[in-house]
């Protein structure tokens, strides 16, 4: 009896594992503009699709390409998407792969939802010197992780921010997905980028920042 129970348990466990790794298919509606999604490690955001899945009443962002799908700015598209689990994904990578099985509809459409609602306003400290003068990068501390967060390189400009060496700043910034029409002939991943806008200057203190990496 015990042997039979063990075999049944093993079968159930294997079945659960197989189900976890099995492909599934969903119907997605992809909005005509892009939002942003956070990367898994460090500070940074990437352009992301804004997607309505099946009968879901809410929109969400999905990072990463949909293989076989060409995103068209200004058009809302309905797809049948196959979703495959990625075995042993890297710590900073995706755990799922998306493939378009069929494009069901595509219509010229105004955006139904403001992409900025998916873009968090982040509070950061900006150090008194650049991280790399050649790359125009800043040292920042991401205050979402507390006042003692570590300094990290931030290799992007902040639109609307006037940096003066020797000053330490506290800012609120927001990532925004931006379409570059001049790159329209490239893949949609290359024709979209993320910029960072200054939303609020909270403090500006003339001082040398402490604890910066060498």
Secondary structure, DSSP 8 states (H G I E B T S, - for coil): -HHHHHHHHHHHHHHHHHHHHS-EEEEEEEEEEEEEEE-SSSS-EEEEEEEEETT-SSEEEEES-EET----TTEEEEEEEEEEE-TT--TTS-SEEEEEEEEEEEEE---SS-GGGGS-EEEEEEEEEEEETTTTEEEEEEGGG-TT--EEEE-S-EET----TTEEEEEEEEEEEEE-GGGTTS-HHHHEEEEEEEEEEEEEEES--SS---
